[in-house]
Amino acid sequence: MGRFQYEDSVRVDFDDRVLAHLQTVMGMKLRRSESFYFTWRESVDLGGGRTSVWIHSRAGLVFKFHGSRMPRLNRTWLDALMQTANSPGGLQIIPEPAENGDASPDI
């Protein structure tokens, strides 16, 4: 499990694979100077519910991976995550779809 940290107050654990895809999507959005919400569901252990943070170019973001290797990125999933990030509700984690045969490890 990796960890996403927002500013000094929000820390949440995600699978390294999920975290790598989130990092890529957030990086693409921020390179374009696009701010957006990022929303995720909390585990039942933490009381359930959901949390949203406003991602912007001056936000302190940390992506801490448990493993040392970068997971292979699924282009289809990146596109789907980017669609959520471009929606009014912002970036939300959705289930990983099957790849359309064009996975790209170096996006």
N, CA, C and O atoms as a GROMACS GRO file, in nm:
protein
  428
    1MET      N    1   0.083  -0.119   0.000
    1MET     CA    2   0.000   0.000   0.000
    1MET      C    3   0.087   0.124   0.000
    1MET      O    4   0.179   0.139   0.080
    2GLY      N    5   0.055   0.214  -0.092
    2GLY     CA    6   0.121   0.342  -0.097
    2GLY      C    7   0.038   0.445  -0.022
    2GLY      O    8  -0.070   0.415   0.027
    3ARG      N    9   0.090   0.564  -0.015
    3ARG     CA   10   0.019   0.670   0.058
    3ARG      C   11   0.016   0.798  -0.024
    3ARG      O   12   0.116   0.839  -0.082
    4PHE      N   13  -0.102   0.861  -0.026
    4PHE     CA   14  -0.120   0.993  -0.085
    4PHE      C   15  -0.131   1.091   0.031
    4PHE      O   16  -0.209   1.071   0.124
    5GLN      N   17  -0.051   1.196   0.024
    5GLN     CA   18  -0.057   1.298   0.128
    5GLN      C   19  -0.088   1.432   0.063
    5GLN      O   20  -0.024   1.470  -0.035
    6TYR      N   21  -0.186   1.502   0.119
    6TYR     CA   22  -0.226   1.633   0.071
    6TYR      C   23  -0.198   1.734   0.181
    6TYR      O   24  -0.250   1.724   0.292
    7GLU      N   25  -0.113   1.832   0.147
    7GLU     CA   26  -0.071   1.931   0.246
    7GLU      C   27  -0.014   1.857   0.368
    7GLU      O   28   0.049   1.753   0.351
    8ASP      N   29  -0.036   1.907   0.487
    8ASP     CA   30   0.015   1.840   0.606
    8ASP      C   31  -0.093   1.768   0.683
    8ASP      O   32  -0.066   1.709   0.788
    9SER      N   33  -0.216   1.770   0.632
    9SER     CA   34  -0.326   1.721   0.714
    9SER      C   35  -0.393   1.594   0.665
    9SER      O   36  -0.450   1.520   0.746
   10VAL      N   37  -0.389   1.565   0.536
   10VAL     CA   38  -0.463   1.451   0.483
   10VAL      C   39  -0.366   1.344   0.434
   10VAL      O   40  -0.279   1.370   0.351
   11ARG      N   41  -0.382   1.223   0.488
   11ARG     CA   42  -0.302   1.109   0.445
   11ARG      C   43  -0.397   0.993   0.424
   11ARG      O   44  -0.479   0.962   0.511
   12VAL      N   45  -0.385   0.928   0.309
   12VAL     CA   46  -0.473   0.815   0.279
   12VAL      C   47  -0.392   0.709   0.205
   12VAL      O   48  -0.309   0.741   0.120
   13ASP      N   49  -0.419   0.584   0.238
   13ASP     CA   50  -0.349   0.473   0.175
   13ASP      C   51  -0.425   0.423   0.053
   13ASP      O   52  -0.547   0.406   0.056
   14PHE      N   53  -0.349   0.399  -0.055
   14PHE     CA   54  -0.401   0.340  -0.177
   14PHE      C   55  -0.304   0.233  -0.223
   14PHE      O   56  -0.185   0.239  -0.193
   15ASP      N   57  -0.354   0.137  -0.295
   15ASP     CA   58  -0.270   0.039  -0.359
   15ASP      C   59  -0.170   0.112  -0.450
   15ASP      O   60  -0.206   0.212  -0.512
   16ASP      N   61  -0.047   0.062  -0.459
   16ASP     CA   62   0.054   0.127  -0.543
   16ASP      C   63   0.007   0.145  -0.687
   16ASP      O   64   0.037   0.246  -0.751
   17ARG      N   65  -0.066   0.049  -0.738
   17ARG     CA   66  -0.114   0.057  -0.877
   17ARG      C   67  -0.213   0.173  -0.893
   17ARG      O   68  -0.203   0.250  -0.988
   18VAL      N   69  -0.305   0.184  -0.801
   18VAL     CA   70  -0.401   0.295  -0.803
   18VAL      C   71  -0.326   0.427  -0.790
   18VAL      O   72  -0.352   0.522  -0.864
   19LEU      N   73  -0.233   0.432  -0.695
   19LEU     CA   74  -0.158   0.554  -0.669
   19LEU      C   75  -0.078   0.600  -0.791
   19LEU      O   76  -0.071   0.720  -0.819
   20ALA      N   77  -0.018   0.507  -0.864
   20ALA     CA   78   0.058   0.542  -0.984
   20ALA      C   79  -0.032   0.605  -1.090
   20ALA      O   80   0.008   0.700  -1.157
   21HIS      N   81  -0.152   0.553  -1.105
   21HIS     CA   82  -0.246   0.609  -1.202
   21HIS      C   83  -0.296   0.746  -1.156
   21HIS      O   84  -0.310   0.837  -1.238
   22LEU      N   85  -0.321   0.762  -1.027
   22LEU     CA   86  -0.364   0.892  -0.975
   22LEU      C   87  -0.254   0.996  -0.994
   22LEU      O   88  -0.281   1.109  -1.035
   23GLN      N   89  -0.130   0.958  -0.967
   23GLN     CA   90  -0.018   1.050  -0.982
   23GLN      C   91  -0.007   1.097  -1.128
   23GLN      O   92   0.016   1.215  -1.154
   24THR      N   93  -0.023   1.006  -1.220
   24THR     CA   94  -0.013   1.041  -1.362
   24THR      C   95  -0.125   1.136  -1.404
   24THR      O   96  -0.099   1.236  -1.471
   25VAL      N   97  -0.248   1.106  -1.364
   25VAL     CA   98  -0.362   1.193  -1.400
   25VAL      C   99  -0.346   1.330  -1.335
   25VAL      O  100  -0.366   1.433  -1.401
   26MET      N  101  -0.312   1.333  -1.207
   26MET     CA  102  -0.294   1.462  -1.140
   26MET      C  103  -0.182   1.542  -1.205
   26MET      O  104  -0.192   1.663  -1.223
   27GLY      N  105  -0.075   1.475  -1.239
   27GLY     CA  106   0.036   1.542  -1.304
   27GLY      C  107  -0.004   1.602  -1.438
   27GLY      O  108   0.034   1.715  -1.470
   28MET      N  109  -0.081   1.528  -1.517
   28MET     CA  110  -0.127   1.580  -1.646
   28MET      C  111  -0.214   1.703  -1.627
   28MET      O  112  -0.200   1.802  -1.699
   29LYS      N  113  -0.306   1.698  -1.530
   29LYS     CA  114  -0.395   1.812  -1.506
   29LYS      C  115  -0.315   1.934  -1.459
   29LYS      O  116  -0.338   2.046  -1.506
   30LEU      N  117  -0.222   1.913  -1.366
   30LEU     CA  118  -0.148   2.025  -1.310
   30LEU      C  119  -0.049   2.085  -1.410
   30LEU      O  120  -0.022   2.205  -1.405
   31ARG      N  121   0.004   2.004  -1.501
   31ARG     CA  122   0.091   2.058  -1.606
   31ARG      C  123   0.015   2.157  -1.695
   31ARG      O  124   0.074   2.248  -1.752
   32ARG      N  125  -0.116   2.137  -1.705
   32ARG     CA  126  -0.202   2.226  -1.784
   32ARG      C  127  -0.258   2.341  -1.699
   32ARG      O  128  -0.340   2.420  -1.746
   33SER      N  129  -0.213   2.348  -1.574
   33SER     CA  130  -0.261   2.450  -1.479
   33SER      C  131  -0.410   2.437  -1.453
   33SER      O  132  -0.479   2.538  -1.436
   34GLU      N  133  -0.460   2.315  -1.451
   34GLU     CA  134  -0.602   2.289  -1.425
   34GLU      C  135  -0.620   2.240  -1.281
   34GLU      O  136  -0.562   2.138  -1.242
   35SER      N  137  -0.700   2.311  -1.204
   35SER     CA  138  -0.734   2.270  -1.068
   35SER      C  139  -0.858   2.183  -1.074
   35SER      O  140  -0.936   2.192  -1.168
   36PHE      N  141  -0.877   2.099  -0.972
   36PHE     CA  142  -0.990   2.005  -0.973
   36PHE      C  143  -1.006   1.945  -0.834
   36PHE      O  144  -0.916   1.949  -0.751
   37TYR      N  145  -1.124   1.889  -0.810
   37TYR     CA  146  -1.148   1.812  -0.687
   37TYR      C  147  -1.098   1.670  -0.705
   37TYR      O  148  -1.102   1.615  -0.815
   38PHE      N  149  -1.050   1.612  -0.597
   38PHE     CA  150  -1.018   1.470  -0.592
   38PHE      C  151  -1.098   1.414  -0.476
   38PHE      O  152  -1.083   1.458  -0.362
   39THR      N  153  -1.184   1.316  -0.505
   39THR     CA  154  -1.273   1.258  -0.405
   39THR      C  155  -1.252   1.109  -0.398
   39THR      O  156  -1.238   1.042  -0.501
   40TRP      N  157  -1.249   1.055  -0.276
   40TRP     CA  158  -1.240   0.910  -0.257
   40TRP      C  159  -1.328   0.869  -0.140
   40TRP      O  160  -1.364   0.950  -0.055
   41ARG      N  161  -1.361   0.742  -0.140
   41ARG     CA  162  -1.440   0.684  -0.031
   41ARG      C  163  -1.346   0.635   0.078
   41ARG      O  164  -1.244   0.572   0.049
   42GLU      N  165  -1.381   0.663   0.200
   42GLU     CA  166  -1.303   0.617   0.315
   42GLU      C  167  -1.340   0.472   0.345
   42GLU      O  168  -1.453   0.430   0.320
   43SER      N  169  -1.246   0.397   0.399
   43SER     CA  170  -1.276   0.259   0.437
   43SER      C  171  -1.371   0.258   0.556
   43SER      O  172  -1.380   0.355   0.632
   44VAL      N  173  -1.441   0.150   0.571
   44VAL     CA  174  -1.536   0.135   0.682
   44VAL      C  175  -1.462   0.143   0.815
   44VAL      O  176  -1.518   0.192   0.913
   45ASP      N  177  -1.336   0.097   0.819
   45ASP     CA  178  -1.256   0.105   0.942
   45ASP      C  179  -1.242   0.249   0.991
   45ASP      O  180  -1.229   0.274   1.111
   46LEU      N  181  -1.244   0.343   0.897
   46LEU     CA  182  -1.228   0.484   0.930
   46LEU      C  183  -1.362   0.557   0.940
   46LEU      O  184  -1.366   0.679   0.947
   47GLY      N  185  -1.470   0.481   0.940
   47GLY     CA  186  -1.601   0.540   0.954
   47GLY      C  187  -1.678   0.557   0.825
   47GLY      O  188  -1.790   0.609   0.826
   48GLY      N  189  -1.620   0.514   0.714
   48GLY     CA  190  -1.689   0.527   0.586
   48GLY      C  191  -1.693   0.671   0.540
   48GLY      O  192  -1.610   0.753   0.581
   49GLY      N  193  -1.788   0.702   0.458
   49GLY     CA  194  -1.801   0.838   0.405
   49GLY      C  195  -1.705   0.862   0.291
   49GLY      O  196  -1.648   0.769   0.234
   50ARG      N  197  -1.687   0.989   0.259
   50ARG     CA  198  -1.596   1.024   0.151
   50ARG      C  199  -1.524   1.153   0.187
   50ARG      O  200  -1.570   1.230   0.270
   51THR      N  201  -1.412   1.174   0.122
   51THR     CA  202  -1.330   1.293   0.143
   51THR      C  203  -1.301   1.355   0.008
   51THR      O  204  -1.276   1.284  -0.090
   52SER      N  205  -1.304   1.488   0.001
   52SER     CA  206  -1.268   1.561  -0.120
   52SER      C  207  -1.162   1.665  -0.084
   52SER      O  208  -1.170   1.729   0.021
   53VAL      N  209  -1.064   1.680  -0.172
   53VAL     CA  210  -0.965   1.786  -0.157
   53VAL      C  211  -0.956   1.861  -0.289
   53VAL      O  212  -0.981   1.805  -0.396
   54TRP      N  213  -0.921   1.989  -0.281
   54TRP     CA  214  -0.906   2.074  -0.399
   54TRP      C  215  -0.760   2.066  -0.441
   54TRP      O  216  -0.671   2.110  -0.368
   55ILE      N  217  -0.736   2.009  -0.559
   55ILE     CA  218  -0.601   1.994  -0.610
   55ILE      C  219  -0.569   2.115  -0.698
   55ILE      O  220  -0.643   2.146  -0.792
   56HIS      N  221  -0.460   2.182  -0.666
   56HIS     CA  222  -0.418   2.300  -0.742
   56HIS      C  223  -0.266   2.305  -0.747
   56HIS      O  224  -0.199   2.228  -0.678
   57SER      N  225  -0.212   2.393  -0.828
   57SER     CA  226  -0.068   2.394  -0.855
   57SER      C  227   0.018   2.424  -0.733
   57SER      O  228   0.136   2.389  -0.732
   58ARG      N  229  -0.036   2.488  -0.631
   58ARG     CA  230   0.044   2.519  -0.512
   58ARG      C  231   0.020   2.422  -0.397
   58ARG      O  232   0.075   2.440  -0.289
   59ALA      N  233  -0.063   2.319  -0.419
   59ALA     CA  234  -0.091   2.221  -0.313
   59ALA      C  235   0.032   2.133  -0.291
   59ALA      O  236   0.102   2.096  -0.385
   60GLY      N  237   0.055   2.100  -0.166
   60GLY     CA  238   0.164   2.008  -0.133
   60GLY      C  239   0.116   1.865  -0.147
   60GLY      O  240   0.042   1.815  -0.062
   61LEU      N  241   0.157   1.798  -0.254
   61LEU     CA  242   0.117   1.660  -0.281
   61LEU      C  243   0.237   1.568  -0.264
   61LEU      O  244   0.346   1.598  -0.312
   62VAL      N  245   0.215   1.456  -0.197
   62VAL     CA  246   0.320   1.355  -0.183
   62VAL      C  247   0.260   1.221  -0.221
   62VAL      O  248   0.152   1.184  -0.174
   63PHE      N  249   0.331   1.147  -0.306
   63PHE     CA  250   0.293   1.012  -0.346
   63PHE      C  251   0.402   0.919  -0.295
   63PHE      O  252   0.512   0.917  -0.349
   64LYS      N  253   0.373   0.843  -0.191
   64LYS     CA  254   0.471   0.753  -0.130
   64LYS      C  255   0.434   0.611  -0.164
   64LYS      O  256   0.329   0.561  -0.121
   65PHE      N  257   0.519   0.544  -0.242
   65PHE     CA  258   0.491   0.408  -0.288
   65PHE      C  259   0.559   0.307  -0.196
   65PHE      O  260   0.671   0.329  -0.148
   66HIS      N  261   0.491   0.196  -0.172
   66HIS     CA  262   0.548   0.089  -0.092
   66HIS      C  263   0.655   0.015  -0.172
   66HIS      O  264   0.764  -0.012  -0.120
   67GLY      N  265   0.626  -0.018  -0.296
   67GLY     CA  266   0.718  -0.092  -0.381
   67GLY      C  267   0.817   0.000  -0.451
   67GLY      O  268   0.796   0.121  -0.459
   68SER      N  269   0.924  -0.058  -0.501
   68SER     CA  270   1.028   0.022  -0.567
   68SER      C  271   1.008   0.031  -0.718
   68SER      O  272   1.070   0.116  -0.783
   69ARG      N  273   0.923  -0.052  -0.775
   69ARG     CA  274   0.901  -0.050  -0.921
   69ARG      C  275   0.772   0.024  -0.956
   69ARG      O  276   0.672   0.016  -0.885
   70MET      N  277   0.779   0.097  -1.066
   70MET     CA  278   0.661   0.167  -1.116
   70MET      C  279   0.570   0.064  -1.182
   70MET      O  280   0.613  -0.009  -1.270
   71PRO      N  281   0.443   0.058  -1.140
   71PRO     CA  282   0.350  -0.035  -1.205
   71PRO      C  283   0.329   0.002  -1.352
   71PRO      O  284   0.339   0.119  -1.389
   72ARG      N  285   0.300  -0.096  -1.432
   72ARG     CA  286   0.266  -0.071  -1.572
   72ARG      C  287   0.134   0.005  -1.577
   72ARG      O  288   0.037  -0.034  -1.512
   73LEU      N  289   0.131   0.112  -1.654
   73LEU     CA  290   0.011   0.195  -1.659
   73LEU      C  291  -0.085   0.145  -1.766
   73LEU      O  292  -0.045   0.105  -1.875
   74ASN      N  293  -0.212   0.149  -1.733
   74ASN     CA  294  -0.320   0.107  -1.821
   74ASN      C  295  -0.378   0.233  -1.886
   74ASN      O  296  -0.444   0.312  -1.820
   75ARG      N  297  -0.352   0.252  -2.016
   75ARG     CA  298  -0.394   0.372  -2.088
   75ARG      C  299  -0.546   0.389  -2.084
   75ARG      O  300  -0.596   0.501  -2.074
   76THR      N  301  -0.620   0.279  -2.091
   76THR     CA  302  -0.766   0.286  -2.088
   76THR      C  303  -0.813   0.341  -1.953
   76THR      O  304  -0.906   0.422  -1.948
   77TRP      N  305  -0.750   0.297  -1.846
   77TRP     CA  306  -0.785   0.345  -1.712
   77TRP      C  307  -0.746   0.492  -1.697
   77TRP      O  308  -0.822   0.571  -1.640
   78LEU      N  309  -0.628   0.529  -1.747
   78LEU     CA  310  -0.586   0.670  -1.741
   78LEU      C  311  -0.688   0.759  -1.811
   78LEU      O  312  -0.725   0.864  -1.759
   79ASP      N  313  -0.733   0.717  -1.928
   79ASP     CA  314  -0.833   0.795  -2.002
   79ASP      C  315  -0.963   0.807  -1.923
   79ASP      O  316  -1.023   0.914  -1.917
   80ALA      N  317  -1.006   0.697  -1.862
   80ALA     CA  318  -1.131   0.698  -1.783
   80ALA      C  319  -1.116   0.786  -1.659
   80ALA      O  320  -1.208   0.860  -1.624
   81LEU      N  321  -1.002   0.778  -1.592
   81LEU     CA  322  -0.977   0.863  -1.474
   81LEU      C  323  -0.972   1.010  -1.515
   81LEU      O  324  -1.022   1.097  -1.444
   82MET      N  325  -0.911   1.037  -1.630
   82MET     CA  326  -0.903   1.175  -1.678
   82MET      C  327  -1.043   1.229  -1.709
   82MET      O  328  -1.070   1.347  -1.686
   83GLN      N  329  -1.130   1.145  -1.760
   83GLN     CA  330  -1.269   1.188  -1.784
   83GLN      C  331  -1.335   1.230  -1.654
   83GLN      O  332  -1.405   1.331  -1.650
   84THR      N  333  -1.314   1.153  -1.546
   84THR     CA  334  -1.374   1.193  -1.418
   84THR      C  335  -1.312   1.323  -1.370
   84THR      O  336  -1.382   1.409  -1.316
   85ALA      N  337  -1.181   1.338  -1.387
   85ALA     CA  338  -1.112   1.460  -1.342
   85ALA      C  339  -1.164   1.583  -1.416
   85ALA      O  340  -1.165   1.693  -1.361
   86ASN      N  341  -1.205   1.565  -1.541
   86ASN     CA  342  -1.256   1.677  -1.621
   86ASN      C  343  -1.405   1.704  -1.597
   86ASN      O  344  -1.460   1.799  -1.653
   87SER      N  345  -1.470   1.622  -1.516
   87SER     CA  346  -1.613   1.641  -1.488
   87SER      C  347  -1.631   1.739  -1.372
   87SER      O  348  -1.536   1.765  -1.299
   88PRO      N  349  -1.752   1.792  -1.355
   88PRO     CA  350  -1.776   1.886  -1.244
   88PRO      C  351  -1.748   1.824  -1.106
   88PRO      O  352  -1.710   1.896  -1.014
   89GLY      N  353  -1.766   1.693  -1.092
   89GLY     CA  354  -1.741   1.627  -0.963
   89GLY      C  355  -1.595   1.602  -0.936
   89GLY      O  356  -1.558   1.572  -0.822
   90GLY      N  357  -1.510   1.612  -1.036
   90GLY     CA  358  -1.367   1.595  -1.018
   90GLY      C  359  -1.322   1.450  -1.023
   90GLY      O  360  -1.401   1.359  -1.048
   91LEU      N  361  -1.193   1.430  -1.000
   91LEU     CA  362  -1.129   1.299  -1.007
   91LEU      C  363  -1.184   1.206  -0.901
   91LEU      O  364  -1.187   1.238  -0.782
   92GLN      N  365  -1.228   1.089  -0.946
   92GLN     CA  366  -1.276   0.985  -0.855
   92GLN      C  367  -1.217   0.853  -0.900
   92GLN      O  368  -1.200   0.828  -1.019
   93ILE      N  369  -1.187   0.768  -0.804
   93ILE     CA  370  -1.130   0.638  -0.836
   93ILE      C  371  -1.242   0.548  -0.886
   93ILE      O  372  -1.342   0.527  -0.818
   94ILE      N  373  -1.222   0.495  -1.004
   94ILE     CA  374  -1.318   0.402  -1.063
   94ILE      C  375  -1.246   0.269  -1.086
   94ILE      O  376  -1.123   0.266  -1.092
   95PRO      N  377  -1.321   0.160  -1.098
   95PRO     CA  378  -1.257   0.030  -1.118
   95PRO      C  379  -1.172   0.029  -1.246
   95PRO      O  380  -1.206   0.094  -1.345
   96GLU      N  381  -1.064  -0.045  -1.241
   96GLU     CA  382  -0.976  -0.054  -1.358
   96GLU      C  383  -1.040  -0.136  -1.468
   96GLU      O  384  -1.076  -0.252  -1.446
   97PRO      N  385  -1.056  -0.078  -1.587
   97PRO     CA  386  -1.111  -0.153  -1.700
   97PRO      C  387  -1.001  -0.236  -1.766
   97PRO      O  388  -0.882  -0.215  -1.741
   98ALA      N  389  -1.042  -0.330  -1.849
   98ALA     CA  390  -0.944  -0.407  -1.928
   98ALA      C  391  -0.873  -0.311  -2.023
   98ALA      O  392  -0.931  -0.212  -2.069
   99GLU      N  393  -0.748  -0.341  -2.051
   99GLU     CA  394  -0.672  -0.257  -2.143
   99GLU      C  395  -0.718  -0.279  -2.286
   99GLU      O  396  -0.763  -0.388  -2.322
  100ASN      N  397  -0.708  -0.175  -2.366
  100ASN     CA  398  -0.742  -0.186  -2.508
  100ASN      C  399  -0.620  -0.219  -2.592
  100ASN      O  400  -0.617  -0.190  -2.712
  101GLY      N  401  -0.519  -0.280  -2.529
  101GLY     CA  402  -0.402  -0.324  -2.603
  101GLY      C  403  -0.294  -0.220  -2.620
  101GLY      O  404  -0.193  -0.247  -2.686
  102ASP      N  405  -0.311  -0.100  -2.563
  102ASP     CA  406  -0.207   0.001  -2.580
  102ASP      C  407  -0.158   0.056  -2.446
  102ASP      O  408  -0.151   0.178  -2.426
  103ALA      N  409  -0.125  -0.036  -2.355
  103ALA     CA  410  -0.070   0.007  -2.227
  103ALA      C  411   0.060   0.082  -2.251
  103ALA      O  412   0.137   0.046  -2.339
  104SER      N  413   0.083   0.185  -2.175
  104SER     CA  414   0.202   0.264  -2.196
  104SER      C  415   0.273   0.287  -2.064
  104SER      O  416   0.224   0.364  -1.982
  105PRO      N  417   0.388   0.224  -2.041
  105PRO     CA  418   0.458   0.239  -1.913
  105PRO      C  419   0.529   0.372  -1.900
  105PRO      O  420   0.578   0.402  -1.791
  106ASP      N  421   0.538   0.451  -2.004
  106ASP     CA  422   0.616   0.573  -1.996
  106ASP      C  423   0.536   0.699  -2.030
  106ASP      O  424   0.585   0.787  -2.101
  107ILE      N  425   0.416   0.707  -1.978
  107ILE     CA  426   0.333   0.826  -2.002
  107ILE      C  427   0.386   0.938  -1.917
  107ILE      O  428   0.332   1.049  -1.920
   0.00000   0.00000   0.00000
